[in-house]
Amino acid sequence: MSHLQANGFRVEATNVSDAQLNAIAMQAGVTPELSSCHTATVAGYTVVGHVPAADIQRMLKEKPTITGITVPGMPIGSPGMEQGNMRQPYATLAFTKGGSTSVFARHR
């Protein structure tokens, strides 16, 4: 949340149970392989996991025909998962309710 706030997003958080989070994610078309610990709605898109603010800003600017973007899991070095200089390469994936995915951005 602090990463998004520092990048100009207004954030409203609602704590829900794992079952509620899973139901929200499933309704948005998030498969178990695409899931993570956070799910948000941003301008009608679904944003899942530790997605960099720059990727969200790009999505909002480009307005692709997708359901949303996700960073599956919790890769070290992604926003909110910083551990000093340690970084795992990871990808932000675009997804559709139909189940298709593509790489939206790569992070090293």
C-alpha positions in Angstrom: 0.0 0.0 0.0 2.8 2.4 0.9 4.4 1.8 -2.5 1.2 2.7 -4.3 0.5 5.7 -2.1 4.1 7.0 -2.7 3.3 6.8 -6.4 0.1 8.9 -6.3 -2.6 6.2 -5.8 -5.3 6.7 -3.3 -5.6 3.3 -1.5 -8.6 2.0 0.5 -7.9 -1.3 2.2 -10.4 -3.8 3.3 -9.2 -6.9 5.2 -11.1 -10.0 4.2 -10.7 -13.7 5.0 -8.8 -16.0 2.6 -12.1 -17.5 1.5 -13.5 -14.0 0.6 -10.2 -13.1 -1.2 -10.3 -16.3 -3.2 -14.0 -15.6 -4.2 -13.2 -12.1 -5.2 -10.2 -13.3 -7.3 -12.1 -16.1 -8.9 -15.0 -13.7 -9.9 -12.4 -11.6 -11.6 -10.9 -14.5 -13.5 -7.8 -15.0 -11.4 -6.8 -18.6 -11.6 -4.8 -20.2 -8.7 -1.6 -19.9 -10.8 -2.1 -16.1 -11.1 -3.0 -15.5 -7.5 -1.2 -13.8 -4.7 -1.9 -12.2 -1.3 -3.6 -9.0 -2.5 -6.3 -8.2 -4.9 -7.4 -4.7 -5.9 -9.7 -3.0 -8.4 -8.2 0.0 -10.2 -10.3 1.8 -12.8 -12.2 -1.4 -13.6 -9.1 -3.5 -13.9 -8.1 -6.2 -11.4 -4.6 -5.9 -9.9 -3.2 -8.9 -8.0 -0.1 -9.2 -5.9 2.9 -7.0 -5.6 2.6 -5.2 -8.9 4.9 -2.2 -9.4 3.0 1.1 -9.5 4.7 1.9 -12.9 3.0 -1.2 -14.4 -0.4 -0.1 -13.1 0.2 3.4 -14.5 1.1 2.0 -17.8 -2.0 -0.2 -17.9 -4.2 2.8 -17.1 -2.5 4.9 -19.8 -2.6 2.2 -22.5 -6.0 0.8 -21.6 -5.4 -2.7 -23.0 -8.4 -5.1 -23.4 -7.5 -7.3 -20.5 -9.1 -8.1 -17.1 -6.0 -7.1 -15.2 -2.4 -7.6 -14.2 -0.8 -9.8 -11.7 2.6 -10.7 -10.1 1.9 -14.3 -8.9 3.5 -15.3 -5.7 5.6 -12.9 -3.7 9.0 -12.5 -5.5 11.8 -11.0 -3.5 12.4 -7.4 -4.6 8.9 -6.7 -5.8 7.1 -3.7 -4.1 6.5 -4.6 -0.5 8.9 -7.6 -0.7 12.2 -5.8 -0.5 15.0 -7.5 1.2 18.1 -5.3 0.9 19.8 -5.7 -2.4 18.3 -9.2 -3.0 16.1 -9.4 -6.1 14.4 -12.2 -8.0 13.6 -11.7 -11.7 9.8 -11.7 -12.1 7.2 -10.8 -14.6 3.9 -8.9 -14.4 1.4 -10.8 -16.3 -1.7 -9.5 -18.1 -4.7 -11.8 -18.0 -8.3 -12.1 -19.3 -11.4 -13.7 -17.8 -11.1 -16.3 -20.6 -7.9 -17.5 -19.0 -5.3 -16.2 -21.5 -2.1 -14.6 -20.1 0.8 -12.7 -21.6 3.9 -11.0 -20.2 3.0 -7.3 -19.5 6.4 -6.4 -18.1 9.7 -8.0 -17.0 11.6 -7.0 -13.9 15.1 -7.9 -13.0 
